[in-house]
Each structure stands twice: as structure tokens, then as C-alpha cells.
Amino acid sequence: MTNFVDGTAFNHEQGNRARKLFAAVVLAALDDAIADDKKYGNGPEQIARWANSRDGREVLTCAGIDPNDRVVKGLMAFVSRGVRTSVALSREESERRNAAQAEAA
């Protein structure tokens, strides 16, 4: 019984690691699209093309993201904002956004 529980916990942990790895690939694709948007002006179209491709849909699914139209539109909106993922996910950016929302209210 103990071996079964240990094996299940190990498999669950491995699954979480794989999901995080695929999520990192999604973040890298977003950064690449943002760079393309700054350089060529076609970033949102690039991320939409990638997300709708077979490989993109597979990566999104493995990252635990349902690759539907709403998600693709959200990815396009994120790229069009032009904020890199490392900045958008930072604590300083989160605090800045919260402060801006508090001032607006």
C-alpha cells in the first residue's frame, strides 16, 4: 500500500513539473510575439497563428490551458499591450496596477 501511495505522489509531482515546463514554453512564445510586435508590428497575429496551430494547441493543452477562441483573444490582447511576461508577473508591476486601480476608483 505504501508503495502505491508513493508512486501516485511521484506521478502527480512529475505531472506538475511537466505542466510548469509547458507553461514556461507558453511564456516564451508570448515574449517572442511581443518582440515581433515591437520589431515588425505583427505580434498579435503571430501568437494567434501559433496558438491555433497544432503544436501551439498541444503546448497549451499540456500547460493546462484550454486552447479556445477566448484564450487566443486573451493572448493577442496581452501581446498587444507590449509588457514582457517577466515584468507583467513581477510584484512591482502588480503593485503598480493595484495602485492605479485604487486611484481610478
C-alpha positions as CSV (number, residue, x, y, z in Angstrom):
1,M,0.0,0.0,0.0
2,T,2.8,2.4,0.9
3,N,4.5,1.8,-2.5
4,F,1.2,2.7,-4.3
5,V,0.8,5.9,-2.4
6,D,4.5,6.9,-3.0
7,G,4.2,6.0,-6.7
8,T,1.0,8.1,-7.0
9,A,2.6,11.1,-5.3
10,F,5.6,10.8,-7.5
11,N,3.5,10.7,-10.7
12,H,1.4,13.7,-9.5
13,E,4.6,15.6,-8.8
14,Q,6.0,14.7,-12.2
15,G,2.8,15.8,-13.9
16,N,3.0,19.2,-12.1
17,R,6.6,19.6,-13.2
18,A,5.7,18.9,-16.8
19,R,2.8,21.3,-16.7
20,K,5.1,24.0,-15.4
21,L,7.6,23.3,-18.2
22,F,4.9,23.7,-20.8
23,A,3.7,26.9,-19.1
24,A,7.2,28.2,-19.5
25,V,7.1,27.5,-23.2
26,V,3.8,29.5,-23.5
27,L,5.5,32.4,-21.7
28,A,8.5,32.2,-24.1
29,A,6.1,32.2,-27.1
30,L,4.4,35.3,-25.6
31,D,7.8,37.0,-25.2
32,D,8.7,36.1,-28.8
33,A,5.4,37.5,-30.1
34,I,6.0,40.8,-28.1
35,A,9.5,41.1,-29.6
36,D,8.0,40.5,-33.1
37,D,5.3,43.2,-32.4
38,K,8.0,45.7,-31.4
39,K,10.2,44.8,-34.4
40,Y,7.7,44.1,-37.2
41,G,4.3,45.1,-35.8
42,N,2.7,41.7,-36.2
43,G,2.9,40.2,-32.7
44,P,-0.8,39.5,-32.0
45,E,-1.2,37.8,-35.4
46,Q,1.9,35.7,-34.7
47,I,0.7,34.5,-31.3
48,A,-2.8,33.8,-32.8
49,R,-1.2,31.8,-35.6
50,W,0.9,29.8,-33.1
51,A,-1.9,29.2,-30.7
52,N,-4.2,27.9,-33.5
53,S,-1.5,25.7,-34.9
54,R,-1.4,22.0,-34.0
55,D,1.8,22.5,-32.0
56,G,0.5,25.5,-30.2
57,R,-2.7,23.8,-29.2
58,E,-0.8,20.8,-27.9
59,V,1.5,23.0,-25.8
60,L,-1.4,25.0,-24.4
61,T,-3.2,21.8,-23.5
62,C,-0.1,20.3,-21.9
63,A,0.2,23.6,-19.9
64,G,-3.3,23.1,-18.6
65,I,-4.8,25.8,-20.8
66,D,-7.9,25.1,-22.9
67,P,-6.9,26.4,-26.4
68,N,-10.2,28.0,-27.3
69,D,-11.0,31.3,-29.1
70,R,-11.3,33.2,-25.8
71,V,-7.8,32.2,-24.8
72,V,-6.4,33.1,-28.2
73,K,-8.0,36.6,-27.9
74,G,-6.6,37.0,-24.5
75,L,-3.1,36.0,-25.7
76,M,-3.4,38.5,-28.5
77,A,-4.5,41.3,-26.1
78,F,-1.6,40.5,-23.8
79,V,0.9,40.8,-26.7
80,S,-0.7,44.0,-28.0
81,R,-0.1,45.6,-24.5
82,G,3.6,45.0,-25.1
83,V,4.6,44.2,-21.5
84,R,7.0,41.3,-21.3
85,T,5.9,38.4,-19.2
86,S,8.7,38.8,-16.7
87,V,7.6,42.3,-16.0
88,A,3.9,41.5,-16.0
89,L,4.4,38.7,-13.5
90,S,6.6,40.8,-11.2
91,R,5.4,42.1,-7.8
92,E,6.3,45.7,-8.7
93,E,4.0,45.6,-11.8
94,S,1.2,44.1,-9.7
95,E,1.5,46.7,-7.1
96,R,1.6,49.5,-9.7
97,R,-1.6,48.1,-11.3
98,N,-3.3,47.9,-8.0
99,A,-2.3,51.4,-7.1
100,A,-3.6,52.7,-10.5
101,Q,-6.9,50.9,-9.9
102,A,-7.2,52.4,-6.4
103,E,-6.6,55.9,-7.8
104,A,-9.2,55.4,-10.5
105,A,-11.9,54.3,-8.0
